[in-house]
Amino acid sequence: MKPNLSISLVAGQPLIAWKKQGMDGIEIFKRSADSDWVMLIFDQRPNHLDNNPLPAEDTKATWIYKAIYRFQDERVGQWSDEVIVVVSGAV
């Protein structure tokens, strides 16, 4: 069992799409170019909109996401492939 993540942008914010596949939920982790992996959320309902602040005006940032399923309070399966999105500040 391995989550399949996809990303689209909604008003500039990443929308992380995933399917539940009978699991209790999913742990989503995030990393930017200058940081380590941090847990973004334990999500029990697809999908998740990352509302973290966007970069400063006229700049861009690369955000990377990965996830793993949870079932009965335990991580199960394999980590998803990493998905990458470039976000930018308002113009």
BASE-829213 format. One record per atom (N, C-alpha, C): residue in one letter; chain; atom name; x, y, z. Coordinates in Angstrom, 1 decimal, padded with zeros to 4 digits. Layout:
+------+------+--------+--------+--------+--------+
| titi | baba | drenlo |      u |      v |      w |
+------+------+--------+--------+--------+--------+
|    a |    A |     CA |      X |      Y |      Z |
...
+------+------+--------+--------+--------+--------+
This chain:
+------+------+--------+--------+--------+--------+
| titi | baba | drenlo |      u |      v |      w |
+------+------+--------+--------+--------+--------+
|    m |    A |      N |  000.9 | -001.2 |  000.0 |
|    m |    A |     CA |  000.0 |  000.0 |  000.0 |
|    m |    A |      C |  000.9 |  001.2 |  000.0 |
|    k |    A |      N |  000.7 |  002.1 | -001.0 |
|    k |    A |     CA |  001.5 |  003.3 | -001.1 |
|    k |    A |      C |  000.6 |  004.4 | -001.6 |
|    p |    A |      N |  000.6 |  005.6 | -000.9 |
|    p |    A |     CA | -000.2 |  006.7 | -001.3 |
|    p |    A |      C |  000.2 |  007.2 | -002.6 |
|    n |    A |      N | -000.7 |  007.7 | -003.4 |
|    n |    A |     CA | -000.4 |  008.4 | -004.7 |
|    n |    A |      C | -000.9 |  009.8 | -004.5 |
|    l |    A |      N |  000.1 |  010.7 | -004.5 |
|    l |    A |     CA | -000.2 |  012.1 | -004.3 |
|    l |    A |      C | -000.2 |  012.9 | -005.6 |
|    s |    A |      N | -001.0 |  013.9 | -005.8 |
|    s |    A |     CA | -001.0 |  014.8 | -006.9 |
|    s |    A |      C | -001.2 |  016.2 | -006.4 |
|    i |    A |      N | -000.7 |  017.2 | -007.0 |
|    i |    A |     CA | -000.8 |  018.5 | -006.6 |
|    i |    A |      C | -001.3 |  019.4 | -007.7 |
|    s |    A |      N | -002.2 |  020.3 | -007.2 |
|    s |    A |     CA | -002.7 |  021.4 | -008.1 |
|    s |    A |      C | -002.7 |  022.7 | -007.2 |
|    l |    A |      N | -002.7 |  023.8 | -007.9 |
|    l |    A |     CA | -002.7 |  025.1 | -007.1 |
|    l |    A |      C | -004.1 |  025.7 | -007.1 |
|    v |    A |      N | -004.5 |  026.1 | -005.9 |
|    v |    A |     CA | -005.8 |  026.8 | -005.7 |
|    v |    A |      C | -005.5 |  028.1 | -005.1 |
|    a |    A |      N | -005.7 |  029.2 | -005.9 |
|    a |    A |     CA | -005.3 |  030.6 | -005.5 |
|    a |    A |      C | -003.9 |  030.6 | -005.0 |
|    g |    A |      N | -003.0 |  029.9 | -005.7 |
|    g |    A |     CA | -001.6 |  029.9 | -005.4 |
|    g |    A |      C | -001.2 |  028.9 | -004.3 |
|    q |    A |      N | -002.1 |  028.3 | -003.6 |
|    q |    A |     CA | -001.8 |  027.4 | -002.5 |
|    q |    A |      C | -001.9 |  025.9 | -003.0 |
|    p |    A |      N | -001.0 |  025.1 | -002.6 |
|    p |    A |     CA | -001.0 |  023.7 | -003.1 |
|    p |    A |      C | -002.1 |  022.9 | -002.5 |
|    l |    A |      N | -002.9 |  022.2 | -003.4 |
|    l |    A |     CA | -003.9 |  021.3 | -003.0 |
|    l |    A |      C | -003.4 |  019.9 | -003.2 |
|    i |    A |      N | -003.2 |  019.1 | -002.1 |
|    i |    A |     CA | -002.6 |  017.8 | -002.2 |
|    i |    A |      C | -003.7 |  016.8 | -002.2 |
|    a |    A |      N | -003.9 |  016.1 | -003.4 |
|    a |    A |     CA | -005.0 |  015.2 | -003.6 |
|    a |    A |      C | -004.5 |  013.8 | -003.3 |
|    w |    A |      N | -005.3 |  013.0 | -002.6 |
|    w |    A |     CA | -005.0 |  011.6 | -002.3 |
|    w |    A |      C | -006.3 |  010.8 | -002.1 |
|    k |    A |      N | -006.2 |  009.5 | -002.2 |
|    k |    A |     CA | -007.3 |  008.6 | -002.0 |
|    k |    A |      C | -007.2 |  007.8 | -000.7 |
|    k |    A |      N | -008.2 |  007.6 |  000.0 |
|    k |    A |     CA | -008.2 |  007.0 |  001.3 |
|    k |    A |      C | -007.9 |  005.5 |  001.3 |
|    q |    A |      N | -008.4 |  004.8 |  000.3 |
|    q |    A |     CA | -008.2 |  003.3 |  000.1 |
|    q |    A |      C | -008.4 |  002.5 |  001.3 |
|    g |    A |      N | -009.4 |  002.8 |  002.1 |
|    g |    A |     CA | -009.8 |  002.0 |  003.3 |
|    g |    A |      C | -008.9 |  002.3 |  004.5 |
|    m |    A |      N | -008.0 |  003.2 |  004.4 |
|    m |    A |     CA | -007.1 |  003.5 |  005.6 |
|    m |    A |      C | -007.8 |  004.5 |  006.5 |
|    d |    A |      N | -007.3 |  004.7 |  007.7 |
|    d |    A |     CA | -007.8 |  005.7 |  008.6 |
|    d |    A |      C | -007.5 |  007.1 |  008.2 |
|    g |    A |      N | -006.4 |  007.3 |  007.6 |
|    g |    A |     CA | -005.9 |  008.6 |  007.2 |
|    g |    A |      C | -004.5 |  008.5 |  006.6 |
|    i |    A |      N | -003.9 |  009.7 |  006.5 |
|    i |    A |     CA | -002.6 |  009.8 |  005.9 |
|    i |    A |      C | -001.8 |  010.9 |  006.7 |
|    e |    A |      N | -000.5 |  010.6 |  006.9 |
|    e |    A |     CA |  000.4 |  011.6 |  007.4 |
|    e |    A |      C |  001.1 |  012.3 |  006.2 |
|    i |    A |      N |  001.0 |  013.6 |  006.1 |
|    i |    A |     CA |  001.6 |  014.3 |  005.0 |
|    i |    A |      C |  002.8 |  015.1 |  005.6 |
|    f |    A |      N |  004.0 |  014.9 |  005.0 |
|    f |    A |     CA |  005.2 |  015.6 |  005.4 |
|    f |    A |      C |  005.6 |  016.6 |  004.3 |
|    k |    A |      N |  006.2 |  017.7 |  004.7 |
|    k |    A |     CA |  006.6 |  018.8 |  003.8 |
|    k |    A |      C |  008.1 |  019.2 |  004.0 |
|    r |    A |      N |  008.7 |  019.5 |  002.9 |
|    r |    A |     CA |  010.1 |  020.0 |  003.0 |
|    r |    A |      C |  010.3 |  021.1 |  002.0 |
|    s |    A |      N |  010.9 |  022.2 |  002.4 |
|    s |    A |     CA |  011.3 |  023.2 |  001.4 |
|    s |    A |      C |  012.8 |  023.1 |  001.2 |
|    a |    A |      N |  013.3 |  023.8 |  000.2 |
|    a |    A |     CA |  014.7 |  023.7 | -000.2 |
|    a |    A |      C |  015.6 |  023.9 |  001.0 |
|    d |    A |      N |  015.3 |  024.7 |  001.9 |
|    d |    A |     CA |  016.2 |  025.0 |  003.0 |
|    d |    A |      C |  015.8 |  024.4 |  004.4 |
|    s |    A |      N |  015.1 |  023.3 |  004.4 |
|    s |    A |     CA |  014.6 |  022.8 |  005.6 |
|    s |    A |      C |  014.6 |  021.2 |  005.6 |
|    d |    A |      N |  014.4 |  020.6 |  006.8 |
|    d |    A |     CA |  014.2 |  019.2 |  006.9 |
|    d |    A |      C |  012.7 |  018.9 |  006.7 |
|    w |    A |      N |  012.4 |  017.6 |  006.6 |
|    w |    A |     CA |  011.0 |  017.1 |  006.6 |
|    w |    A |      C |  010.3 |  017.5 |  007.9 |
|    v |    A |      N |  009.1 |  018.0 |  007.8 |
|    v |    A |     CA |  008.3 |  018.2 |  009.0 |
|    v |    A |      C |  006.9 |  017.7 |  008.7 |
|    m |    A |      N |  006.3 |  017.2 |  009.7 |
|    m |    A |     CA |  004.9 |  016.7 |  009.5 |
|    m |    A |      C |  004.0 |  017.9 |  009.3 |
|    l |    A |      N |  003.3 |  017.9 |  008.2 |
|    l |    A |     CA |  002.3 |  019.0 |  007.9 |
|    l |    A |      C |  001.0 |  018.7 |  008.6 |
|    i |    A |      N |  000.5 |  017.5 |  008.5 |
|    i |    A |     CA | -000.8 |  017.1 |  009.0 |
|    i |    A |      C | -001.1 |  015.6 |  009.0 |
|    f |    A |      N | -001.9 |  015.2 |  010.0 |
|    f |    A |     CA | -002.5 |  013.9 |  009.9 |
|    f |    A |      C | -003.9 |  014.2 |  009.4 |
|    d |    A |      N | -004.2 |  013.7 |  008.2 |
|    d |    A |     CA | -005.4 |  014.1 |  007.5 |
|    d |    A |      C | -006.3 |  012.8 |  007.4 |
|    q |    A |      N | -007.6 |  012.9 |  007.8 |
|    q |    A |     CA | -008.5 |  011.8 |  007.7 |
|    q |    A |      C | -009.4 |  011.9 |  006.6 |
|    r |    A |      N | -009.5 |  013.0 |  005.9 |
|    r |    A |     CA | -010.4 |  013.2 |  004.7 |
|    r |    A |      C | -009.6 |  013.8 |  003.6 |
|    p |    A |      N | -009.6 |  013.1 |  002.4 |
|    p |    A |     CA | -009.0 |  013.7 |  001.3 |
|    p |    A |      C | -009.7 |  015.0 |  000.9 |
|    n |    A |      N | -009.1 |  016.0 |  000.5 |
|    n |    A |     CA | -007.8 |  016.3 |  000.1 |
|    n |    A |      C | -007.3 |  017.4 |  001.1 |
|    h |    A |      N | -006.0 |  017.8 |  001.0 |
|    h |    A |     CA | -005.5 |  018.8 |  001.9 |
|    h |    A |      C | -005.0 |  020.0 |  001.2 |
|    l |    A |      N | -005.5 |  021.2 |  001.6 |
|    l |    A |     CA | -005.0 |  022.5 |  001.1 |
|    l |    A |      C | -003.9 |  023.0 |  002.0 |
|    d |    A |      N | -002.7 |  023.2 |  001.5 |
|    d |    A |     CA | -001.6 |  023.7 |  002.4 |
|    d |    A |      C | -001.7 |  025.2 |  002.4 |
|    n |    A |      N | -002.2 |  025.7 |  003.5 |
|    n |    A |     CA | -002.4 |  027.2 |  003.7 |
|    n |    A |      C | -001.2 |  027.9 |  004.3 |
|    n |    A |      N |  000.0 |  027.3 |  004.3 |
|    n |    A |     CA |  001.2 |  028.0 |  004.8 |
|    n |    A |      C |  001.4 |  029.2 |  004.0 |
|    p |    A |      N |  002.0 |  030.3 |  004.6 |
|    p |    A |     CA |  002.3 |  031.5 |  003.9 |
|    p |    A |      C |  003.1 |  031.3 |  002.6 |
|    l |    A |      N |  002.7 |  031.9 |  001.6 |
|    l |    A |     CA |  003.5 |  031.9 |  000.3 |
|    l |    A |      C |  004.7 |  032.7 |  000.5 |
|    p |    A |      N |  005.7 |  032.6 | -000.4 |
|    p |    A |     CA |  006.9 |  033.4 | -000.3 |
|    p |    A |      C |  006.6 |  034.9 | -000.6 |
|    a |    A |      N |  007.6 |  035.7 | -000.3 |
|    a |    A |     CA |  007.5 |  037.1 | -000.5 |
|    a |    A |      C |  007.1 |  037.4 | -001.9 |
|    e |    A |      N |  006.6 |  038.6 | -002.2 |
|    e |    A |     CA |  006.2 |  039.0 | -003.5 |
|    e |    A |      C |  007.3 |  038.9 | -004.5 |
|    d |    A |      N |  007.0 |  038.5 | -005.7 |
|    d |    A |     CA |  007.9 |  038.3 | -006.8 |
|    d |    A |      C |  009.1 |  037.3 | -006.5 |
|    t |    A |      N |  008.8 |  036.4 | -005.6 |
|    t |    A |     CA |  009.8 |  035.3 | -005.3 |
|    t |    A |      C |  009.1 |  034.0 | -005.4 |
|    k |    A |      N |  009.9 |  032.9 | -005.6 |
|    k |    A |     CA |  009.4 |  031.6 | -005.7 |
|    k |    A |      C |  010.0 |  030.7 | -004.7 |
|    a |    A |      N |  009.3 |  029.6 | -004.4 |
|    a |    A |     CA |  009.9 |  028.6 | -003.5 |
|    a |    A |      C |  009.5 |  027.2 | -004.0 |
|    t |    A |      N |  010.3 |  026.2 | -003.7 |
|    t |    A |     CA |  010.0 |  024.8 | -004.1 |
|    t |    A |      C |  009.6 |  024.1 | -002.8 |
|    w |    A |      N |  008.4 |  023.5 | -002.8 |
|    w |    A |     CA |  007.9 |  022.7 | -001.7 |
|    w |    A |      C |  007.8 |  021.3 | -002.1 |
|    i |    A |      N |  008.2 |  020.4 | -001.3 |
|    i |    A |     CA |  008.2 |  019.0 | -001.6 |
|    i |    A |      C |  007.3 |  018.2 | -000.6 |
|    y |    A |      N |  006.5 |  017.3 | -001.0 |
|    y |    A |     CA |  005.6 |  016.6 | -000.1 |
|    y |    A |      C |  005.8 |  015.1 | -000.3 |
|    k |    A |      N |  005.6 |  014.3 |  000.8 |
|    k |    A |     CA |  005.5 |  012.9 |  000.8 |
|    k |    A |      C |  004.5 |  012.5 |  001.9 |
|    a |    A |      N |  004.0 |  011.2 |  001.8 |
|    a |    A |     CA |  003.0 |  010.8 |  002.7 |
|    a |    A |      C |  003.1 |  009.3 |  003.0 |
|    i |    A |      N |  002.5 |  008.9 |  004.1 |
|    i |    A |     CA |  002.3 |  007.5 |  004.4 |
|    i |    A |      C |  001.0 |  007.3 |  005.0 |
|    y |    A |      N |  000.4 |  006.1 |  004.7 |
|    y |    A |     CA | -000.9 |  005.8 |  005.3 |
|    y |    A |      C | -000.8 |  005.5 |  006.8 |
|    r |    A |      N | -002.0 |  005.7 |  007.5 |
|    r |    A |     CA | -002.1 |  005.2 |  008.9 |
|    r |    A |      C | -003.4 |  004.4 |  009.0 |
|    f |    A |      N | -003.2 |  003.3 |  009.7 |
|    f |    A |     CA | -004.4 |  002.4 |  010.0 |
|    f |    A |      C | -004.2 |  001.9 |  011.5 |
|    q |    A |      N | -005.3 |  002.1 |  012.2 |
|    q |    A |     CA | -005.3 |  001.7 |  013.7 |
|    q |    A |      C | -004.1 |  002.3 |  014.4 |
|    d |    A |      N | -003.9 |  003.6 |  014.2 |
|    d |    A |     CA | -002.8 |  004.4 |  014.9 |
|    d |    A |      C | -001.4 |  003.9 |  014.5 |
|    e |    A |      N | -001.2 |  003.2 |  013.5 |
|    e |    A |     CA |  000.1 |  002.8 |  013.0 |
|    e |    A |      C |  000.4 |  003.2 |  011.6 |
|    r |    A |      N |  001.6 |  003.5 |  011.3 |
|    r |    A |     CA |  002.0 |  003.7 |  009.9 |
|    r |    A |      C |  002.0 |  002.4 |  009.2 |
|    v |    A |      N |  001.4 |  002.4 |  008.0 |
|    v |    A |     CA |  001.3 |  001.2 |  007.2 |
|    v |    A |      C |  001.8 |  001.4 |  005.7 |
|    g |    A |      N |  002.3 |  000.4 |  005.1 |
|    g |    A |     CA |  002.6 |  000.5 |  003.7 |
|    g |    A |      C |  004.0 |  001.2 |  003.5 |
|    q |    A |      N |  004.1 |  001.7 |  002.3 |
|    q |    A |     CA |  005.3 |  002.4 |  001.9 |
|    q |    A |      C |  005.1 |  003.9 |  001.8 |
|    w |    A |      N |  006.2 |  004.7 |  001.8 |
|    w |    A |     CA |  006.1 |  006.1 |  001.6 |
|    w |    A |      C |  005.7 |  006.4 |  000.2 |
|    s |    A |      N |  004.9 |  007.4 |  000.0 |
|    s |    A |     CA |  004.6 |  007.8 | -001.4 |
|    s |    A |      C |  005.9 |  008.3 | -002.1 |
|    d |    A |      N |  005.7 |  008.5 | -003.4 |
|    d |    A |     CA |  006.8 |  009.2 | -004.1 |
|    d |    A |      C |  006.7 |  010.6 | -003.7 |
|    e |    A |      N |  007.8 |  011.3 | -003.8 |
|    e |    A |     CA |  007.8 |  012.7 | -003.5 |
|    e |    A |      C |  007.2 |  013.5 | -004.6 |
|    v |    A |      N |  006.4 |  014.5 | -004.3 |
|    v |    A |     CA |  005.8 |  015.4 | -005.3 |
|    v |    A |      C |  006.3 |  016.8 | -005.0 |
|    i |    A |      N |  006.6 |  017.5 | -006.1 |
|    i |    A |     CA |  007.3 |  018.8 | -006.0 |
|    i |    A |      C |  006.4 |  019.9 | -006.7 |
|    v |    A |      N |  006.3 |  021.0 | -006.0 |
|    v |    A |     CA |  005.5 |  022.1 | -006.6 |
|    v |    A |      C |  006.3 |  023.4 | -006.3 |
|    v |    A |      N |  006.2 |  024.3 | -007.3 |
|    v |    A |     CA |  006.9 |  025.6 | -007.1 |
|    v |    A |      C |  005.7 |  026.6 | -006.9 |
|    v |    A |      N |  005.8 |  027.3 | -005.7 |
|    v |    A |     CA |  004.9 |  028.3 | -005.4 |
|    v |    A |      C |  005.5 |  029.7 | -005.5 |
|    s |    A |      N |  004.7 |  030.7 | -005.7 |
|    s |    A |     CA |  005.2 |  032.1 | -005.8 |
|    s |    A |      C |  004.4 |  033.1 | -005.1 |
|    g |    A |      N |  005.1 |  034.2 | -004.7 |
|    g |    A |     CA |  004.4 |  035.2 | -004.0 |
|    g |    A |      C |  003.5 |  036.0 | -004.9 |
|    a |    A |      N |  002.6 |  036.7 | -004.3 |
|    a |    A |     CA |  001.6 |  037.6 | -005.1 |
|    a |    A |      C |  002.4 |  038.6 | -005.9 |
|    v |    A |      N |  001.9 |  038.9 | -007.0 |
|    v |    A |     CA |  002.5 |  040.0 | -007.9 |
|    v |    A |      C |  001.8 |  041.3 | -007.7 |
+------+------+--------+--------+--------+--------+
